[in-house]
Amino acid sequence: MNENWKLWRPSEGKRNVSHMIRYAVAVAMVLGAVFLTLSRPVLADAPYIFFLGAIIVSALLGGLGPGFFATALSTASIRLFFVEPRFSL
């Protein structure tokens, strides 16, 4: 029987270039959302729409892993750039 139909399996022992590109697209989408939100002061109060788009596009193009990675990057960047700290010492 022909084993070529199992092309969905990852290569054994090596990372493929396409795996790295998927995560690079996720990082680029989140950085683009940060840039777009910071360049428009009106949107700084509700930055979630660009980040939601970045998460959806990276999940559609890359899959589940890059989608979760974009979600983690988005929450960290929203917390870092757009949410003021409530408590300080």
PDB file of N, CA, C and O in Angstrom:
ATOM      1  N   MET A   1       0.835  -1.187   0.000  1.00  0.00           N
ATOM      2  CA  MET A   1       0.000   0.000   0.000  1.00  0.00           C
ATOM      3  C   MET A   1       0.875   1.243   0.000  1.00  0.00           C
ATOM      4  O   MET A   1       1.940   1.268   0.617  1.00  0.00           O
ATOM      5  N   ASN A   2       0.426   2.249  -0.681  1.00  0.00           N
ATOM      6  CA  ASN A   2       1.182   3.493  -0.803  1.00  0.00           C
ATOM      7  C   ASN A   2       1.074   4.303   0.489  1.00  0.00           C
ATOM      8  O   ASN A   2      -0.029   4.552   0.977  1.00  0.00           O
ATOM      9  N   GLU A   3       2.220   4.715   1.043  1.00  0.00           N
ATOM     10  CA  GLU A   3       2.247   5.465   2.296  1.00  0.00           C
ATOM     11  C   GLU A   3       2.289   6.976   2.081  1.00  0.00           C
ATOM     12  O   GLU A   3       2.383   7.722   3.056  1.00  0.00           O
ATOM     13  N   ASN A   4       2.223   7.444   0.852  1.00  0.00           N
ATOM     14  CA  ASN A   4       2.315   8.875   0.582  1.00  0.00           C
ATOM     15  C   ASN A   4       1.062   9.640   0.973  1.00  0.00           C
ATOM     16  O   ASN A   4       1.092  10.871   0.996  1.00  0.00           O
ATOM     17  N   TRP A   5      -0.022   8.973   1.277  1.00  0.00           N
ATOM     18  CA  TRP A   5      -1.231   9.682   1.644  1.00  0.00           C
ATOM     19  C   TRP A   5      -1.132  10.256   3.049  1.00  0.00           C
ATOM     20  O   TRP A   5      -1.978  11.060   3.441  1.00  0.00           O
ATOM     21  N   LYS A   6      -0.133   9.869   3.804  1.00  0.00           N
ATOM     22  CA  LYS A   6       0.030  10.350   5.176  1.00  0.00           C
ATOM     23  C   LYS A   6       0.903  11.607   5.224  1.00  0.00           C
ATOM     24  O   LYS A   6       1.771  11.722   6.089  1.00  0.00           O
ATOM     25  N   LEU A   7       0.687  12.526   4.325  1.00  0.00           N
ATOM     26  CA  LEU A   7       1.510  13.729   4.272  1.00  0.00           C
ATOM     27  C   LEU A   7       1.231  14.692   5.411  1.00  0.00           C
ATOM     28  O   LEU A   7       1.986  15.645   5.603  1.00  0.00           O
ATOM     29  N   TRP A   8       0.183  14.471   6.161  1.00  0.00           N
ATOM     30  CA  TRP A   8      -0.141  15.367   7.277  1.00  0.00           C
ATOM     31  C   TRP A   8       0.770  15.131   8.462  1.00  0.00           C
ATOM     32  O   TRP A   8       0.825  15.972   9.360  1.00  0.00           O
ATOM     33  N   ARG A   9       1.488  14.020   8.500  1.00  0.00           N
ATOM     34  CA  ARG A   9       2.364  13.721   9.621  1.00  0.00           C
ATOM     35  C   ARG A   9       3.614  14.586   9.564  1.00  0.00           C
ATOM     36  O   ARG A   9       4.171  14.791   8.485  1.00  0.00           O
ATOM     37  N   PRO A  10       4.065  15.099  10.710  1.00  0.00           N
ATOM     38  CA  PRO A  10       5.290  15.911  10.701  1.00  0.00           C
ATOM     39  C   PRO A  10       6.512  15.050  10.414  1.00  0.00           C
ATOM     40  O   PRO A  10       6.507  13.841  10.649  1.00  0.00           O
ATOM     41  N   SER A  11       7.536  15.676   9.912  1.00  0.00           N
ATOM     42  CA  SER A  11       8.764  14.948   9.631  1.00  0.00           C
ATOM     43  C   SER A  11       9.408  14.511  10.935  1.00  0.00           C
ATOM     44  O   SER A  11       9.320  15.207  11.947  1.00  0.00           O
ATOM     45  N   GLU A  12      10.037  13.386  10.906  1.00  0.00           N
ATOM     46  CA  GLU A  12      10.607  12.821  12.130  1.00  0.00           C
ATOM     47  C   GLU A  12      11.971  13.440  12.420  1.00  0.00           C
ATOM     48  O   GLU A  12      12.890  13.349  11.606  1.00  0.00           O
ATOM     49  N   GLY A  13      12.090  14.060  13.567  1.00  0.00           N
ATOM     50  CA  GLY A  13      13.367  14.582  14.012  1.00  0.00           C
ATOM     51  C   GLY A  13      13.725  15.972  13.548  1.00  0.00           C
ATOM     52  O   GLY A  13      14.597  16.598  14.150  1.00  0.00           O
ATOM     53  N   LYS A  14      13.103  16.482  12.519  1.00  0.00           N
ATOM     54  CA  LYS A  14      13.463  17.807  12.007  1.00  0.00           C
ATOM     55  C   LYS A  14      12.244  18.730  12.037  1.00  0.00           C
ATOM     56  O   LYS A  14      11.104  18.295  11.877  1.00  0.00           O
ATOM     57  N   ARG A  15      12.518  19.995  12.244  1.00  0.00           N
ATOM     58  CA  ARG A  15      11.470  21.003  12.123  1.00  0.00           C
ATOM     59  C   ARG A  15      11.441  21.480  10.688  1.00  0.00           C
ATOM     60  O   ARG A  15      12.480  21.742  10.082  1.00  0.00           O
ATOM     61  N   ASN A  16      10.270  21.585  10.169  1.00  0.00           N
ATOM     62  CA  ASN A  16      10.102  22.042   8.805  1.00  0.00           C
ATOM     63  C   ASN A  16      10.071  23.575   8.792  1.00  0.00           C
ATOM     64  O   ASN A  16       9.735  24.195   9.800  1.00  0.00           O
ATOM     65  N   VAL A  17      10.411  24.170   7.685  1.00  0.00           N
ATOM     66  CA  VAL A  17      10.417  25.628   7.561  1.00  0.00           C
ATOM     67  C   VAL A  17       8.997  26.170   7.709  1.00  0.00           C
ATOM     68  O   VAL A  17       8.805  27.272   8.222  1.00  0.00           O
ATOM     69  N   SER A  18       8.017  25.414   7.268  1.00  0.00           N
ATOM     70  CA  SER A  18       6.641  25.897   7.347  1.00  0.00           C
ATOM     71  C   SER A  18       6.162  26.031   8.790  1.00  0.00           C
ATOM     72  O   SER A  18       5.287  26.849   9.072  1.00  0.00           O
ATOM     73  N   HIS A  19       6.721  25.242   9.709  1.00  0.00           N
ATOM     74  CA  HIS A  19       6.358  25.392  11.120  1.00  0.00           C
ATOM     75  C   HIS A  19       6.819  26.741  11.659  1.00  0.00           C
ATOM     76  O   HIS A  19       6.101  27.396  12.414  1.00  0.00           O
ATOM     77  N   MET A  20       8.008  27.145  11.268  1.00  0.00           N
ATOM     78  CA  MET A  20       8.541  28.423  11.731  1.00  0.00           C
ATOM     79  C   MET A  20       7.800  29.595  11.093  1.00  0.00           C
ATOM     80  O   MET A  20       7.598  30.626  11.735  1.00  0.00           O
ATOM     81  N   ILE A  21       7.400  29.443   9.853  1.00  0.00           N
ATOM     82  CA  ILE A  21       6.685  30.515   9.166  1.00  0.00           C
ATOM     83  C   ILE A  21       5.316  30.740   9.802  1.00  0.00           C
ATOM     84  O   ILE A  21       4.863  31.881   9.898  1.00  0.00           O
ATOM     85  N   ARG A  22       4.655  29.673  10.235  1.00  0.00           N
ATOM     86  CA  ARG A  22       3.342  29.836  10.868  1.00  0.00           C
ATOM     87  C   ARG A  22       3.433  30.686  12.121  1.00  0.00           C
ATOM     88  O   ARG A  22       2.596  31.561  12.339  1.00  0.00           O
ATOM     89  N   TYR A  23       4.443  30.437  12.950  1.00  0.00           N
ATOM     90  CA  TYR A  23       4.602  31.221  14.166  1.00  0.00           C
ATOM     91  C   TYR A  23       5.110  32.633  13.869  1.00  0.00           C
ATOM     92  O   TYR A  23       4.784  33.572  14.594  1.00  0.00           O
ATOM     93  N   ALA A  24       5.895  32.787  12.823  1.00  0.00           N
ATOM     94  CA  ALA A  24       6.352  34.120  12.425  1.00  0.00           C
ATOM     95  C   ALA A  24       5.179  34.972  11.943  1.00  0.00           C
ATOM     96  O   ALA A  24       5.141  36.177  12.190  1.00  0.00           O
ATOM     97  N   VAL A  25       4.228  34.347  11.259  1.00  0.00           N
ATOM     98  CA  VAL A  25       3.017  35.072  10.834  1.00  0.00           C
ATOM     99  C   VAL A  25       2.219  35.511  12.053  1.00  0.00           C
ATOM    100  O   VAL A  25       1.676  36.615  12.070  1.00  0.00           O
ATOM    101  N   ALA A  26       2.141  34.660  13.074  1.00  0.00           N
ATOM    102  CA  ALA A  26       1.417  35.029  14.295  1.00  0.00           C
ATOM    103  C   ALA A  26       2.066  36.227  14.982  1.00  0.00           C
ATOM    104  O   ALA A  26       1.371  37.136  15.435  1.00  0.00           O
ATOM    105  N   VAL A  27       3.385  36.230  15.059  1.00  0.00           N
ATOM    106  CA  VAL A  27       4.099  37.359  15.676  1.00  0.00           C
ATOM    107  C   VAL A  27       3.918  38.620  14.843  1.00  0.00           C
ATOM    108  O   VAL A  27       3.706  39.702  15.390  1.00  0.00           O
ATOM    109  N   ALA A  28       3.999  38.487  13.527  1.00  0.00           N
ATOM    110  CA  ALA A  28       3.839  39.658  12.652  1.00  0.00           C
ATOM    111  C   ALA A  28       2.435  40.232  12.746  1.00  0.00           C
ATOM    112  O   ALA A  28       2.267  41.451  12.719  1.00  0.00           O
ATOM    113  N   MET A  29       1.430  39.385  12.854  1.00  0.00           N
ATOM    114  CA  MET A  29       0.055  39.877  12.960  1.00  0.00           C
ATOM    115  C   MET A  29      -0.163  40.632  14.275  1.00  0.00           C
ATOM    116  O   MET A  29      -0.824  41.670  14.293  1.00  0.00           O
ATOM    117  N   VAL A  30       0.385  40.119  15.358  1.00  0.00           N
ATOM    118  CA  VAL A  30       0.222  40.798  16.651  1.00  0.00           C
ATOM    119  C   VAL A  30       1.004  42.108  16.664  1.00  0.00           C
ATOM    120  O   VAL A  30       0.517  43.109  17.191  1.00  0.00           O
ATOM    121  N   LEU A  31       2.202  42.117  16.095  1.00  0.00           N
ATOM    122  CA  LEU A  31       2.961  43.376  16.030  1.00  0.00           C
ATOM    123  C   LEU A  31       2.262  44.394  15.139  1.00  0.00           C
ATOM    124  O   LEU A  31       2.295  45.591  15.422  1.00  0.00           O
ATOM    125  N   GLY A  32       1.637  43.934  14.080  1.00  0.00           N
ATOM    126  CA  GLY A  32       0.840  44.834  13.242  1.00  0.00           C
ATOM    127  C   GLY A  32      -0.343  45.411  13.994  1.00  0.00           C
ATOM    128  O   GLY A  32      -0.675  46.585  13.830  1.00  0.00           O
ATOM    129  N   ALA A  33      -0.984  44.590  14.821  1.00  0.00           N
ATOM    130  CA  ALA A  33      -2.107  45.086  15.619  1.00  0.00           C
ATOM    131  C   ALA A  33      -1.646  46.108  16.646  1.00  0.00           C
ATOM    132  O   ALA A  33      -2.337  47.097  16.891  1.00  0.00           O
ATOM    133  N   VAL A  34      -0.483  45.878  17.249  1.00  0.00           N
ATOM    134  CA  VAL A  34       0.078  46.857  18.193  1.00  0.00           C
ATOM    135  C   VAL A  34       0.372  48.164  17.476  1.00  0.00           C
ATOM    136  O   VAL A  34       0.040  49.236  17.982  1.00  0.00           O
ATOM    137  N   PHE A  35       0.987  48.086  16.310  1.00  0.00           N
ATOM    138  CA  PHE A  35       1.317  49.292  15.544  1.00  0.00           C
ATOM    139  C   PHE A  35       0.058  50.050  15.133  1.00  0.00           C
ATOM    140  O   PHE A  35       0.003  51.272  15.272  1.00  0.00           O
ATOM    141  N   LEU A  36      -0.953  49.344  14.629  1.00  0.00           N
ATOM    142  CA  LEU A  36      -2.182  50.020  14.214  1.00  0.00           C
ATOM    143  C   LEU A  36      -2.903  50.671  15.383  1.00  0.00           C
ATOM    144  O   LEU A  36      -3.444  51.769  15.253  1.00  0.00           O
ATOM    145  N   THR A  37      -2.911  50.001  16.510  1.00  0.00           N
ATOM    146  CA  THR A  37      -3.608  50.560  17.675  1.00  0.00           C
ATOM    147  C   THR A  37      -2.850  51.750  18.258  1.00  0.00           C
ATOM    148  O   THR A  37      -3.465  52.727  18.686  1.00  0.00           O
ATOM    149  N   LEU A  38      -1.534  51.675  18.276  1.00  0.00           N
ATOM    150  CA  LEU A  38      -0.754  52.804  18.796  1.00  0.00           C
ATOM    151  C   LEU A  38      -0.753  53.992  17.844  1.00  0.00           C
ATOM    152  O   LEU A  38      -0.588  55.129  18.285  1.00  0.00           O
ATOM    153  N   SER A  39      -0.933  53.757  16.561  1.00  0.00           N
ATOM    154  CA  SER A  39      -0.917  54.859  15.607  1.00  0.00           C
ATOM    155  C   SER A  39      -2.243  55.620  15.573  1.00  0.00           C
ATOM    156  O   SER A  39      -2.303  56.735  15.054  1.00  0.00           O
ATOM    157  N   ARG A  40      -3.279  55.041  16.107  1.00  0.00           N
ATOM    158  CA  ARG A  40      -4.583  55.701  16.145  1.00  0.00           C
ATOM    159  C   ARG A  40      -5.001  55.899  17.609  1.00  0.00           C
ATOM    160  O   ARG A  40      -5.440  54.948  18.257  1.00  0.00           O
ATOM    161  N   PRO A  41      -4.870  57.116  18.130  1.00  0.00           N
ATOM    162  CA  PRO A  41      -5.152  57.347  19.549  1.00  0.00           C
ATOM    163  C   PRO A  41      -6.609  57.091  19.932  1.00  0.00           C
ATOM    164  O   PRO A  41      -6.905  56.810  21.094  1.00  0.00           O
ATOM    165  N   VAL A  42      -7.510  57.186  18.970  1.00  0.00           N
ATOM    166  CA  VAL A  42      -8.924  56.941  19.275  1.00  0.00           C
ATOM    167  C   VAL A  42      -9.139  55.484  19.654  1.00  0.00           C
ATOM    168  O   VAL A  42      -9.987  55.181  20.493  1.00  0.00           O
ATOM    169  N   LEU A  43      -8.383  54.584  19.050  1.00  0.00           N
ATOM    170  CA  LEU A  43      -8.563  53.159  19.286  1.00  0.00           C
ATOM    171  C   LEU A  43      -7.818  52.646  20.511  1.00  0.00           C
ATOM    172  O   LEU A  43      -7.942  51.468  20.846  1.00  0.00           O
ATOM    173  N   ALA A  44      -7.054  53.486  21.183  1.00  0.00           N
ATOM    174  CA  ALA A  44      -6.299  53.041  22.351  1.00  0.00           C
ATOM    175  C   ALA A  44      -7.210  52.685  23.517  1.00  0.00           C
ATOM    176  O   ALA A  44      -6.807  51.938  24.409  1.00  0.00           O
ATOM    177  N   ASP A  45      -8.438  53.209  23.524  1.00  0.00           N
ATOM    178  CA  ASP A  45      -9.366  52.865  24.603  1.00  0.00           C
ATOM    179  C   ASP A  45      -9.947  51.467  24.436  1.00  0.00           C
ATOM    180  O   ASP A  45     -10.253  50.806  25.429  1.00  0.00           O
ATOM    181  N   ALA A  46     -10.103  51.011  23.216  1.00  0.00           N
ATOM    182  CA  ALA A  46     -10.629  49.667  22.952  1.00  0.00           C
ATOM    183  C   ALA A  46      -9.767  48.995  21.878  1.00  0.00           C
ATOM    184  O   ALA A  46     -10.157  48.958  20.711  1.00  0.00           O
ATOM    185  N   PRO A  47      -8.604  48.465  22.258  1.00  0.00           N
ATOM    186  CA  PRO A  47      -7.677  47.927  21.256  1.00  0.00           C
ATOM    187  C   PRO A  47      -8.006  46.515  20.799  1.00  0.00           C
ATOM    188  O   PRO A  47      -7.268  45.935  20.002  1.00  0.00           O
ATOM    189  N   TYR A  48      -9.093  45.962  21.287  1.00  0.00           N
ATOM    190  CA  TYR A  48      -9.332  44.533  21.116  1.00  0.00           C
ATOM    191  C   TYR A  48      -9.698  44.132  19.695  1.00  0.00           C
ATOM    192  O   TYR A  48      -9.501  42.972  19.333  1.00  0.00           O
ATOM    193  N   ILE A  49     -10.218  45.030  18.881  1.00  0.00           N
ATOM    194  CA  ILE A  49     -10.700  44.651  17.566  1.00  0.00           C
ATOM    195  C   ILE A  49      -9.539  44.253  16.648  1.00  0.00           C
ATOM    196  O   ILE A  49      -9.666  43.284  15.899  1.00  0.00           O
ATOM    197  N   PHE A  50      -8.421  44.968  16.684  1.00  0.00           N
ATOM    198  CA  PHE A  50      -7.277  44.596  15.857  1.00  0.00           C
ATOM    199  C   PHE A  50      -6.625  43.316  16.362  1.00  0.00           C
ATOM    200  O   PHE A  50      -6.166  42.495  15.568  1.00  0.00           O
ATOM    201  N   PHE A  51      -6.584  43.147  17.670  1.00  0.00           N
ATOM    202  CA  PHE A  51      -5.980  41.937  18.219  1.00  0.00           C
ATOM    203  C   PHE A  51      -6.847  40.712  17.951  1.00  0.00           C
ATOM    204  O   PHE A  51      -6.325  39.619  17.731  1.00  0.00           O
ATOM    205  N   LEU A  52      -8.147  40.884  17.969  1.00  0.00           N
ATOM    206  CA  LEU A  52      -9.029  39.771  17.620  1.00  0.00           C
ATOM    207  C   LEU A  52      -8.823  39.366  16.163  1.00  0.00           C
ATOM    208  O   LEU A  52      -8.800  38.177  15.843  1.00  0.00           O
ATOM    209  N   GLY A  53      -8.674  40.350  15.287  1.00  0.00           N
ATOM    210  CA  GLY A  53      -8.386  40.057  13.886  1.00  0.00           C
ATOM    211  C   GLY A  53      -7.053  39.350  13.716  1.00  0.00           C
ATOM    212  O   GLY A  53      -6.937  38.433  12.902  1.00  0.00           O
ATOM    213  N   ALA A  54      -6.041  39.766  14.477  1.00  0.00           N
ATOM    214  CA  ALA A  54      -4.722  39.121  14.391  1.00  0.00           C
ATOM    215  C   ALA A  54      -4.790  37.674  14.855  1.00  0.00           C
ATOM    216  O   ALA A  54      -4.147  36.805  14.267  1.00  0.00           O
ATOM    217  N   ILE A  55      -5.554  37.409  15.891  1.00  0.00           N
ATOM    218  CA  ILE A  55      -5.695  36.047  16.400  1.00  0.00           C
ATOM    219  C   ILE A  55      -6.433  35.177  15.389  1.00  0.00           C
ATOM    220  O   ILE A  55      -6.031  34.043  15.128  1.00  0.00           O
ATOM    221  N   ILE A  56      -7.498  35.705  14.827  1.00  0.00           N
ATOM    222  CA  ILE A  56      -8.284  34.914  13.877  1.00  0.00           C
ATOM    223  C   ILE A  56      -7.488  34.617  12.612  1.00  0.00           C
ATOM    224  O   ILE A  56      -7.513  33.491  12.115  1.00  0.00           O
ATOM    225  N   VAL A  57      -6.787  35.607  12.092  1.00  0.00           N
ATOM    226  CA  VAL A  57      -6.014  35.386  10.863  1.00  0.00           C
ATOM    227  C   VAL A  57      -4.875  34.410  11.112  1.00  0.00           C
ATOM    228  O   VAL A  57      -4.624  33.540  10.279  1.00  0.00           O
ATOM    229  N   SER A  58      -4.169  34.535  12.255  1.00  0.00           N
ATOM    230  CA  SER A  58      -3.087  33.587  12.497  1.00  0.00           C
ATOM    231  C   SER A  58      -3.594  32.191  12.774  1.00  0.00           C
ATOM    232  O   SER A  58      -2.906  31.220  12.459  1.00  0.00           O
ATOM    233  N   ALA A  59      -4.782  32.056  13.357  1.00  0.00           N
ATOM    234  CA  ALA A  59      -5.346  30.721  13.545  1.00  0.00           C
ATOM    235  C   ALA A  59      -5.814  30.128  12.221  1.00  0.00           C
ATOM    236  O   ALA A  59      -5.683  28.924  12.001  1.00  0.00           O
ATOM    237  N   LEU A  60      -6.352  30.956  11.347  1.00  0.00           N
ATOM    238  CA  LEU A  60      -6.783  30.446  10.043  1.00  0.00           C
ATOM    239  C   LEU A  60      -5.601  30.058   9.169  1.00  0.00           C
ATOM    240  O   LEU A  60      -5.648  29.036   8.485  1.00  0.00           O
ATOM    241  N   LEU A  61      -4.550  30.854   9.181  1.00  0.00           N
ATOM    242  CA  LEU A  61      -3.396  30.566   8.333  1.00  0.00           C
ATOM    243  C   LEU A  61      -2.467  29.519   8.930  1.00  0.00           C
ATOM    244  O   LEU A  61      -1.889  28.715   8.199  1.00  0.00           O
ATOM    245  N   GLY A  62      -2.319  29.521  10.255  1.00  0.00           N
ATOM    246  CA  GLY A  62      -1.322  28.651  10.875  1.00  0.00           C
ATOM    247  C   GLY A  62      -1.851  27.444  11.587  1.00  0.00           C
ATOM    248  O   GLY A  62      -1.166  26.424  11.662  1.00  0.00           O
ATOM    249  N   GLY A  63      -3.046  27.527  12.113  1.00  0.00           N
ATOM    250  CA  GLY A  63      -3.595  26.402  12.851  1.00  0.00           C
ATOM    251  C   GLY A  63      -3.779  26.728  14.325  1.00  0.00           C
ATOM    252  O   GLY A  63      -3.764  27.890  14.732  1.00  0.00           O
ATOM    253  N   LEU A  64      -3.950  25.692  15.099  1.00  0.00           N
ATOM    254  CA  LEU A  64      -4.280  25.845  16.513  1.00  0.00           C
ATOM    255  C   LEU A  64      -3.108  26.388  17.342  1.00  0.00           C
ATOM    256  O   LEU A  64      -3.302  27.261  18.188  1.00  0.00           O
ATOM    257  N   GLY A  65      -1.919  25.885  17.107  1.00  0.00           N
ATOM    258  CA  GLY A  65      -0.745  26.328  17.866  1.00  0.00           C
ATOM    259  C   GLY A  65      -0.442  27.807  17.679  1.00  0.00           C
ATOM    260  O   GLY A  65      -0.324  28.532  18.667  1.00  0.00           O
ATOM    261  N   PRO A  66      -0.311  28.276  16.443  1.00  0.00           N
ATOM    262  CA  PRO A  66      -0.082  29.709  16.250  1.00  0.00           C
ATOM    263  C   PRO A  66      -1.258  30.570  16.706  1.00  0.00           C
ATOM    264  O   PRO A  66      -1.065  31.726  17.082  1.00  0.00           O
ATOM    265  N   GLY A  67      -2.463  30.028  16.677  1.00  0.00           N
ATOM    266  CA  GLY A  67      -3.612  30.773  17.194  1.00  0.00           C
ATOM    267  C   GLY A  67      -3.504  31.008  18.690  1.00  0.00           C
ATOM    268  O   GLY A  67      -3.770  32.107  19.175  1.00  0.00           O
ATOM    269  N   PHE A  68      -3.106  29.958  19.429  1.00  0.00           N
ATOM    270  CA  PHE A  68      -2.900  30.124  20.864  1.00  0.00           C
ATOM    271  C   PHE A  68      -1.696  31.016  21.159  1.00  0.00           C
ATOM    272  O   PHE A  68      -1.709  31.788  22.118  1.00  0.00           O
ATOM    273  N   PHE A  69      -0.668  30.907  20.342  1.00  0.00           N
ATOM    274  CA  PHE A  69       0.509  31.757  20.515  1.00  0.00           C
ATOM    275  C   PHE A  69       0.165  33.224  20.284  1.00  0.00           C
ATOM    276  O   PHE A  69       0.631  34.097  21.015  1.00  0.00           O
ATOM    277  N   ALA A  70      -0.654  33.494  19.263  1.00  0.00           N
ATOM    278  CA  ALA A  70      -1.090  34.866  19.000  1.00  0.00           C
ATOM    279  C   ALA A  70      -1.989  35.377  20.120  1.00  0.00           C
ATOM    280  O   ALA A  70      -1.959  36.563  20.450  1.00  0.00           O
ATOM    281  N   THR A  71      -2.787  34.489  20.704  1.00  0.00           N
ATOM    282  CA  THR A  71      -3.624  34.883  21.839  1.00  0.00           C
ATOM    283  C   THR A  71      -2.770  35.283  23.030  1.00  0.00           C
ATOM    284  O   THR A  71      -3.046  36.292  23.679  1.00  0.00           O
ATOM    285  N   ALA A  72      -1.738  34.504  23.323  1.00  0.00           N
ATOM    286  CA  ALA A  72      -0.851  34.820  24.445  1.00  0.00           C
ATOM    287  C   ALA A  72      -0.091  36.119  24.195  1.00  0.00           C
ATOM    288  O   ALA A  72       0.044  36.942  25.100  1.00  0.00           O
ATOM    289  N   LEU A  73       0.403  36.305  22.978  1.00  0.00           N
ATOM    290  CA  LEU A  73       1.098  37.551  22.652  1.00  0.00           C
ATOM    291  C   LEU A  73       0.166  38.761  22.703  1.00  0.00           C
ATOM    292  O   LEU A  73       0.567  39.845  23.126  1.00  0.00           O
ATOM    293  N   SER A  74      -1.069  38.568  22.272  1.00  0.00           N
ATOM    294  CA  SER A  74      -2.031  39.667  22.291  1.00  0.00           C
ATOM    295  C   SER A  74      -2.375  40.081  23.708  1.00  0.00           C
ATOM    296  O   SER A  74      -2.432  41.272  24.013  1.00  0.00           O
ATOM    297  N   THR A  75      -2.606  39.101  24.583  1.00  0.00           N
ATOM    298  CA  THR A  75      -2.936  39.456  25.968  1.00  0.00           C
ATOM    299  C   THR A  75      -1.757  40.134  26.659  1.00  0.00           C
ATOM    300  O   THR A  75      -1.944  41.068  27.439  1.00  0.00           O
ATOM    301  N   ALA A  76      -0.552  39.668  26.374  1.00  0.00           N
ATOM    302  CA  ALA A  76       0.622  40.299  26.984  1.00  0.00           C
ATOM    303  C   ALA A  76       0.825  41.717  26.468  1.00  0.00           C
ATOM    304  O   ALA A  76       1.159  42.613  27.243  1.00  0.00           O
ATOM    305  N   SER A  77       0.630  41.932  25.178  1.00  0.00           N
ATOM    306  CA  SER A  77       0.840  43.274  24.641  1.00  0.00           C
ATOM    307  C   SER A  77      -0.281  44.231  25.036  1.00  0.00           C
ATOM    308  O   SER A  77      -0.024  45.417  25.246  1.00  0.00           O
ATOM    309  N   ILE A  78      -1.513  43.747  25.142  1.00  0.00           N
ATOM    310  CA  ILE A  78      -2.599  44.603  25.630  1.00  0.00           C
ATOM    311  C   ILE A  78      -2.330  45.009  27.069  1.00  0.00           C
ATOM    312  O   ILE A  78      -2.520  46.166  27.442  1.00  0.00           O
ATOM    313  N   ARG A  79      -1.889  44.060  27.867  1.00  0.00           N
ATOM    314  CA  ARG A  79      -1.591  44.361  29.270  1.00  0.00           C
ATOM    315  C   ARG A  79      -0.400  45.312  29.381  1.00  0.00           C
ATOM    316  O   ARG A  79      -0.378  46.182  30.252  1.00  0.00           O
ATOM    317  N   LEU A  80       0.576  45.150  28.514  1.00  0.00           N
ATOM    318  CA  LEU A  80       1.790  45.965  28.591  1.00  0.00           C
ATOM    319  C   LEU A  80       1.569  47.379  28.077  1.00  0.00           C
ATOM    320  O   LEU A  80       2.036  48.338  28.692  1.00  0.00           O
ATOM    321  N   PHE A  81       0.858  47.525  26.946  1.00  0.00           N
ATOM    322  CA  PHE A  81       0.760  48.822  26.295  1.00  0.00           C
ATOM    323  C   PHE A  81      -0.517  49.599  26.601  1.00  0.00           C
ATOM    324  O   PHE A  81      -0.494  50.830  26.586  1.00  0.00           O
ATOM    325  N   PHE A  82      -1.624  48.924  26.876  1.00  0.00           N
ATOM    326  CA  PHE A  82      -2.905  49.621  26.884  1.00  0.00           C
ATOM    327  C   PHE A  82      -3.660  49.608  28.214  1.00  0.00           C
ATOM    328  O   PHE A  82      -4.599  50.387  28.378  1.00  0.00           O
ATOM    329  N   VAL A  83      -3.295  48.776  29.144  1.00  0.00           N
ATOM    330  CA  VAL A  83      -4.009  48.720  30.416  1.00  0.00           C
ATOM    331  C   VAL A  83      -3.145  49.370  31.482  1.00  0.00           C
ATOM    332  O   VAL A  83      -1.993  48.986  31.689  1.00  0.00           O
ATOM    333  N   GLU A  84      -3.712  50.352  32.150  1.00  0.00           N
ATOM    334  CA  GLU A  84      -2.975  51.018  33.218  1.00  0.00           C
ATOM    335  C   GLU A  84      -2.985  50.140  34.469  1.00  0.00           C
ATOM    336  O   GLU A  84      -3.998  49.513  34.776  1.00  0.00           O
ATOM    337  N   PRO A  85      -1.887  50.093  35.177  1.00  0.00           N
ATOM    338  CA  PRO A  85      -1.871  49.290  36.405  1.00  0.00           C
ATOM    339  C   PRO A  85      -2.768  49.890  37.474  1.00  0.00           C
ATOM    340  O   PRO A  85      -2.777  51.103  37.684  1.00  0.00           O
ATOM    341  N   ARG A  86      -3.504  49.052  38.132  1.00  0.00           N
ATOM    342  CA  ARG A  86      -4.425  49.521  39.175  1.00  0.00           C
ATOM    343  C   ARG A  86      -3.727  49.709  40.512  1.00  0.00           C
ATOM    344  O   ARG A  86      -4.048  50.626  41.268  1.00  0.00           O
ATOM    345  N   PHE A  87      -2.802  48.862  40.787  1.00  0.00           N
ATOM    346  CA  PHE A  87      -2.128  48.895  42.086  1.00  0.00           C
ATOM    347  C   PHE A  87      -0.660  49.186  41.896  1.00  0.00           C
ATOM    348  O   PHE A  87      -0.029  48.682  40.967  1.00  0.00           O
ATOM    349  N   SER A  88      -0.123  49.996  42.774  1.00  0.00           N
ATOM    350  CA  SER A  88       1.317  50.237  42.755  1.00  0.00           C
ATOM    351  C   SER A  88       1.791  50.406  44.191  1.00  0.00           C
ATOM    352  O   SER A  88       1.017  50.741  45.087  1.00  0.00           O
ATOM    353  N   LEU A  89       3.059  50.171  44.381  1.00  0.00           N
ATOM    354  CA  LEU A  89       3.588  50.278  45.731  1.00  0.00           C
ATOM    355  C   LEU A  89       4.116  51.640  46.007  1.00  0.00           C
ATOM    356  O   LEU A  89       4.602  51.903  47.107  1.00  0.00           O
TER     357      LEU A  89
END
